[in-house]
Amino acid sequence: MKIFIIITGLMELLVGSILVINPKLMGAYKKATNSLITTARMYGASAFSIGVFAIYVVINFQIETLHDPFLIVYSVFHFLVAFAIIISFYLKQTRDLKIAMLHGLFFVISVYFLLS
């Protein structure tokens, strides 16, 4: 579980930083409108915050009372991001489900650790 939290936490920090600082560095946002850039930055702030929480949990991993709250927040975050992308896919607002699959995978792994 600790390795999962480290790797995904660092990924959230990286992606969150990019999206907050300059979303146009990501391929999907190269030709984005101003409102989409703002939305991407807000998602980046959320991802960065989740990453900070992950690193906090790793640093204090011996405090087991942090594990369940983190996994609950992490699983809700990933479920809702995946769900939002799937809704956009079915409404033909996006053509790509790869990010939804990645967040779905993180959701499943988080729930697995939560239940085990």
C-alpha positions in Angstrom: 0.0 0.0 0.0 2.8 2.4 0.9 4.4 2.1 -2.6 1.0 2.6 -4.3 0.5 5.8 -2.2 4.1 7.1 -3.0 3.8 6.5 -6.7 0.3 7.8 -7.2 0.9 10.7 -4.8 4.0 11.8 -6.8 2.0 11.4 -10.0 -0.8 13.6 -8.6 1.8 16.3 -7.5 3.4 16.3 -11.0 0.2 16.4 -13.0 -1.4 18.9 -10.6 1.6 21.2 -10.8 1.6 21.1 -14.6 -2.1 21.8 -14.8 -1.9 24.7 -12.3 1.1 26.3 -13.8 0.5 25.7 -17.6 -2.2 23.3 -18.7 -1.2 23.8 -22.3 1.8 21.6 -21.7 -0.6 18.7 -21.7 -1.7 17.6 -25.2 -5.4 17.8 -24.5 -5.2 21.4 -23.6 -3.0 22.8 -26.4 -5.9 24.5 -28.2 -8.1 24.9 -25.1 -10.4 27.9 -24.5 -9.9 30.1 -21.5 -12.7 28.5 -19.6 -11.3 25.0 -20.2 -7.9 26.2 -19.0 -9.5 27.6 -15.9 -11.2 24.2 -15.3 -7.9 22.4 -15.9 -6.2 24.5 -13.4 -8.9 23.8 -10.8 -8.5 20.0 -11.5 -4.8 20.6 -11.1 -5.3 22.2 -7.7 -7.4 19.2 -6.6 -4.8 16.7 -7.9 -2.0 18.6 -6.2 -4.0 18.6 -2.9 -4.5 14.9 -3.1 -0.8 14.4 -3.8 0.1 16.5 -0.7 -2.3 14.3 1.4 -0.6 11.2 -0.1 2.9 12.4 0.8 1.7 13.4 4.3 0.3 9.8 4.8 3.6 8.3 3.5 5.7 10.4 5.9 3.4 9.5 8.8 2.7 6.0 7.6 3.2 4.5 11.1 0.0 6.4 12.2 -2.5 3.9 11.0 -5.5 6.1 11.8 -4.5 8.1 8.7 -4.8 5.1 6.3 -8.6 4.7 6.1 -9.4 8.5 5.8 -6.8 8.8 3.1 -8.0 5.7 1.2 -11.6 7.0 1.4 -10.8 10.4 0.1 -8.5 8.9 -2.6 -11.1 6.4 -3.8 -13.9 9.0 -3.9 -11.6 11.4 -5.9 -10.6 8.8 -8.4 -14.2 7.4 -8.7 -15.6 10.8 -9.4 -12.9 11.8 -11.9 -13.5 8.6 -13.8 -17.2 9.0 -13.6 -17.0 12.6 -14.9 -14.9 11.5 -17.9 -17.3 8.7 -18.7 -20.3 11.1 -18.6 -18.4 13.4 -21.0 -17.6 10.5 -23.2 -21.3 9.4 -23.5 -22.3 13.0 -24.1 -19.7 13.1 -26.9 -17.7 15.8 -25.2 -14.5 13.8 -25.2 -13.3 10.9 -27.3 -10.7 9.5 -24.9 -11.3 7.2 -22.0 -7.7 6.4 -21.1 -7.6 8.9 -18.2 -10.9 7.5 -17.0 -9.5 4.0 -17.1 -6.4 5.1 -15.1 -8.5 6.8 -12.5 -10.8 3.8 -12.4 -7.8 1.6 -11.7 -6.7 3.9 -8.9 -10.2 3.7 -7.5 -10.2 -0.1 -7.5 -6.8 -0.3 -5.9 -7.8 2.2 -3.3 -10.9 0.3 -2.4 -8.9 -3.0 -2.3 -6.5 -1.5 0.3 -9.4 0.0 2.2 -11.2 -3.3 2.4 -8.1 -5.5 3.2 
